[in-house]
Amino acid sequence: MTDVTDRQTQEIPTGLSRTGMTANALKAAISDHLLYSICRPAAVLTTQNYYTALALAVRDRLQGRWMPTTQTFLDLSKKVTCYLSAEFLMGPQLGNNLLNLGIEESAREALADLGQDLDAVLACEEEPGLGNGGLGRLAACYLDSLATLQRPSIGYGIRYEFGIFDQEIHEGWQIERTDNWLSSGNPWEVYKPDMNYSAGWAGHTEQYVDVAGHFRVRWVPGHVVKGVGYDTAVQGYGVPNCNTLTLWSARAIESFALEAFNTGDYYKAVEQEVTAETVTKVLYPNDEPEIGKRLRLAQQYFFVTCSLQDILRIHLEVAGRPLRELPDQWAVQLNDTHPSIAVAELMRLLVDEHHVHWDEAWDITVRTFGYTNHTLLPEALETWPLRLFDESLPRHLEIIYEINNHFLEQVRTRFPDDPDRVSRMSLIGEDGGKCVRMAHLATVGSHRINGVAALHSELLKASVLKDFYEMWPDRFGNITNGVTPRRFLALSNPGLRDLFNETIGDGWLTDLYKLRELEPYAEDPEFLKRWRAVKRANKSRLAEYVHTTTGIELDPTWMYDIQVKRIHEYKRQHLNALHIVTLYHRLKTQPGLVIPPRVFIFGGKAAPGYFMAKRIIKLITAIGATVNNDPDVNRFLRVVFLPNFNVKNAHLVYPAANLSEQISTAGKEASGTGNMKFMMNGALTVGTLDGANVEIREEAGAENFFLFGLTVEEVEQLQATGYRPADYIERNAELTAVLQLISDGTFTHGDTEILRPVLDSLVFHDPFLALADYASYIECQDRISRVWNDRDHWSKMSILNAARSGKFSSDRAIREYCDEIWNVGPMGVNL
């Protein structure tokens, strides 16, 4: 290994060790950080040390773009968008930043000169698990696209000390471990102790008359915490623009009580700090008990108030703009209902703190906010018990009542003979105890409301927010989700990236529609051969990871059939499992049967308190243990549950997939983004007409999509007329046999009780109609096997899926947000 003190870079000026992009400049920068930042002698340096040194060197180069970008928009000559999200699942940063800066090969060469391998160094990065799944990953994709499209933006969220749990599988059961993602530090963030704001909680309100004779209300919180900012650079691809993600961490106003310490009460001396830091301690605390609900509401209010105060500081103090211009200079997007308390908080800040008249404050608020709805599931639309809300945020409840009074007057005026509508639209719900309806608050307080797929947006207008759509049809629209092709194709699938670049150039990286130029090559035998070679290499890479992680050996010539997403009944991993049991049953009862070999790979986490989701994981792992160890079937079938699915191992999963399982009940998935990542990497989709599947099928062509299952209308009709799962069991002998295999303990060593809850749910309730779609799904899967046997035809379909994935770039989605909702244009940056 080369000694870091032997620079061999004397020709590199000192300044270039911070800014230079050549291999020599990066080598000098890494060496400097090893010496001055890591402070370890060469003899004890680890690969982790080299990761940190390279990350700091790359951050230096980001800094040279970050500050000019920030300085350019601080005068607010251009409108800025602010994305408020409780989740930002950013993923590993080093590889992404190397790609966006165009210095991947320089870094590889620099490390090689220092005796290190870039891939080994990249593997050291700990992933910040600051999200639960698609919502947080979408937010991260949007930040990437905002920077790449040169649109000024700030992402605002929470710096959870412990992120989404690390998932382990023991004896087939999910075990949750603490996600201590900060244990080795985070070289990408910059601590900003001077950027701090107060966030109150509980207490009471007081009415008074100010010196000008105006009636006022002040909130006297019961206790106050301080939010301190941590900034992370978000570099655009191939542009100088580098935007900002600000995450807030909670601190005590006075973290150490010296008097208590001096009197020997050591616990009391740090009590305030411990209590305050609880607010940002963990992502999504269990909100089954009331204390969990209080903490979750506290988290949402905490990051919202810090973010809004930061926006107002920049607007008033830095840019010197009047408050009435706030909507002209800032577009604030509410990513689902989690930040919807922002509507009441901005009103509080404007009316109580800045003494703006109520009507003007409301006009500013509505014109500032946009709201993205991400779900049609009623249980996912947040509500807070009125008593808990009143005790936690008393002033905000008063403001919500006032907003509600004004709003319901409009409803009565518009619909004078419809009292039921008033009750349905009220911000205060009455069913099952009074509560605050956060989706209603976000809808009333925003000038635009959008769904995230064409079907979802139509269903939103027809069901969940139907009354609001009838009130304000012009406020509603659709922006189909998208994902960044930089991370989920170029970074994670370098073999395919190189093939695309050699074939059509690299313009697709910023205009994914250019992949359409690949279509003629779907008939080219040489291109087909290279395409299959790339897929084979990706499958081998995943197989190696699977073997290391689970001990299961996979054959990369088999079909890789993959379903990776949060474990939930509506996503129907259990329907996928029924297909595996069907194939198992056929192989066991038909000696000599030959089927195309297939690997079934699952990944995803079940919420810690979600009983049925955890049982579904047990169902999958139990089937896998039986199948993988049965010589009658393991020549054709293998089943893998990949633990701890996250962005980092997603880099291995999406490029390796042959078949993408998108099998949710029609009308339940808002959009999906995993379906888009699979498509970009050439996987074929088997799916229902749900969420963005509809648009994927339209883009790919119906002939290149495996469709099955009930439509939304058929689902609604079946549920309205009374769905009986038993009817479908009685009419299908194969389904009966499959359920019997699960029931009699075939996959659980004779134990008939472990999987009984899943079986009973299917047989007696089946809320997401898995059994109603079973026959159609099995027929579709049989067709998939026949198509797989025609290697050239499958490869052609695969190429066309990737070539027609352009619509699903987050660049397209963000351009639509900027043009249709935010009115945020591009901003050039001079370095």
HUMO-V769910 format. One line per field, one symbol per residue. psi: psi as a letter, one per 40 degrees, with the letter a starting at -180 (. if undefined). Layout:
psi = ???
//
This chain:
psi = hhheegdffdehiddeeddieiddddddddddddddddfiiddeiidddddddddddddddddeddddddddedefdiihihhhhehggdihddddddddeffddddddddddefihdddddeehhhhffiebdddddddddddddddefhhihhhahghdhaiihhihhfeihhhihggeedeigedihhgdegiiihihaaiihiihadeeihihihgidihihhhihhhhhhiheiehhahhhhhhhiidhehgdddddeegddddeddddddeddfdihgihfdidddddddddddddddddddddddddddddefiideedddehhhhhgaedeeeddddddddddddefiidddddddddediihhheiehdeehhihhdddddddgdddddddddddddddddddddgdfgddddddeiehidhfiiihhdddddddeiehhiaeiddddddddecdfddddddgdeeiahhhiiiheddecddegddddddddddeiedddegedeedeeddeeehdddddddddddddddddddddddddeehhiheeihhhhhhihhiddefddddddddddddddddeghehhihhhhhhiiiihhdegddddddddddddddddddeheddeediihhhhifhaddeddddddehdhhhgfihhedhdciddddddddeeiihhiigibeddddddddhdefhhhiiiidddddddddeghhddddddehdddddddddddeedeffeheddeddddddddedgdffdddeddddddddddddddddgdddddddddddddfeddeheddddddddddddfhiihihh.
//
